Amino acid sequence: MTTTEDFAAYIAGLPRVLAGAAALFRDAEGRILLVEPNYREGWALPGGTIESDEGETPRQGARRETFEEIGLDRELGRLLAVDWVHGTARPPLVAYLYDGGVFGEDDFKAIRLQEEELLSWRMVPREELTEYLPGALGRRVLSALDVLANGSGTAELENGHRVG
């Protein structure tokens, strides 16, 4: 007979996977909103870790992180991409990317950066994205933009590359 302690030990021994979620915000010209974190090099999308231990879903995590980071509480659109990103110094990451929609002038004026984590924000055209977002993240955003452009279903990715 399995005890509560046996089940807890079994769960504790399972592999660990990190989960993150972000939103893809664009302007009328198709440029993408990027944020500059102060805790690491490079740029990112508004988003972050899903607080799954508290029961948060990927969609809820993306919305909460967007509100925390740029001060805008938005209903997010469809899921554009799911990416399995292998880790070397960390467990694998499952990254969810949602459509944040197109911003107008009032939206940009309403952005309030989370000063504890972010230095700045900027709008970046598609052709410059991989200069700001290297590796899997850049490929993920390009795949999401393709999904938006061609109306296809959610992109299944591994390290930013389409699979299946």
N, C-alpha and C positions, 0 to 999 in steps of 0.2 A: 504494500500500500504506500502511495506517495504522500509525503508529509508536506506541510507548508514550507518547512526548512529545505527539503529536497528541491521543491519547485523554485524557491528563491535562489538556491545554489545553481540550479540549471539556468535560470534567467541571467544571473551574474556572469556565467561562463559563455554566454552567447557573444558573437562578434558585435562590435560597436560600429555604428555609422552615424556621421554628422548629417544634419539637415539644415539647409538654408533656403531662403526665399527672397525674391527681389521683384521690383516692378520696372517695366520699360516705359519711360515717359518720353514723348516726342513733341516737337513743335511742328508748325504748319509746313516748314521746309524739310521735315524728315530728320532733323538732327536729334540726337539722343542726349538726355540729361544724365551727366556723370557727376559723382561726388568724389572729393579728395579726402580720404581718411587721414587722421593725424597719428594713428597707431601702427601704420605700415606704409611701405612705399607704394606708389601707384594710385590708380583711380578705380572706382567701383560704380555699381548701380545702387540706388537707394534700396536697402534691404539688409538682411542679416540672418542670424541664427533663429530657427524656429524653437520656441520654448515648449517643446513636446512634453517635457516632464509635467508641465502645468496643463496639458491637454490642448495646447494651441495647434491648429491645423496649419498647413503651408500657406493657404490663402490669408488666414488671420495673421500669421507671422509677417507676411509681406506687407499687409496693410498697417500693422502696428509699427514695424520698422520704418516704413515710409513716413508715417506721422511723426515718429520720434526724430528721424534724421532730417527731414525737410519741412516739417510742420504742416503738412497737408494730409488730411484724412479723406481718402478717396476710396470709393467702391472700385475694386479692380475688375478688369475684364477677364477674358478667357486665358487659360493656361496656354502659353506659347511653346514652352520647352521644359523638358525634364532632363537633367544631365547627371550622369554618374561620373564623378571625378575621383580618380585614384589618388591616394595620398602617400607621401613618403615619410614625412615627419608627423603625420596625423592620420586618423582613420579615413576611410573613403567618405566623400561628401555627396549627398543627393541634393542638387540645386534645382529649385522650381523658379520659373520665370513667367510672370503674369503681364498682361497688357495693361499699362497704366493710362493709356489714352493719349490724346493730343492736348498739349497745354496751350492756352491763349495768354495774352499779355497780363491779364489779372492773376493768372496762376503763377507766373514768374514773379510778379510783385509780392505774392503771398508767401514765397519760400522763406522759411526761417531755419537756418542751419543749426543743428545740434552742436554747439560749440565744444562740448566735451569730446566729441569724436570726429568732427569734420572741419576741415580748413576752408574749403571752397566748393563751388559747383560751376559747371560749364556745359554748354551745348556743343556736341561734337558731331560732325557729318559722318555718314556711314564710311566713306573712304578713309577716314582717319581713325576709326574706332580701334583697330588693332595696335595703333601706336600708343593708345591710352590703356587698352585692355588686352594685354598679351595672353597667349595660351588659350586654355579652355574657355575662359570667360569671354574673350573676344569672339571666338568661334560660336559660343552659345548665343551671344547677342546677334550676330550675323544670321544665324539660323532662325532666330525669333523674328527678325526683320523679314526674312524670306517667307515665313509662315504668314505674316501680316500681308505681304505683297501678293502672294498667290492664293490666299484663302485656304491653304491646306490645314490638315489637322496638327495637333501638338507634335512637335519634333522630339523624338526619342534620341538622346545623345549619350555618348561615352567620351569623356574628356573633350567635349565640344564637337565631336564628329558624329554625324548622323549614322544610326544603325537601323536595321530592320526595314 
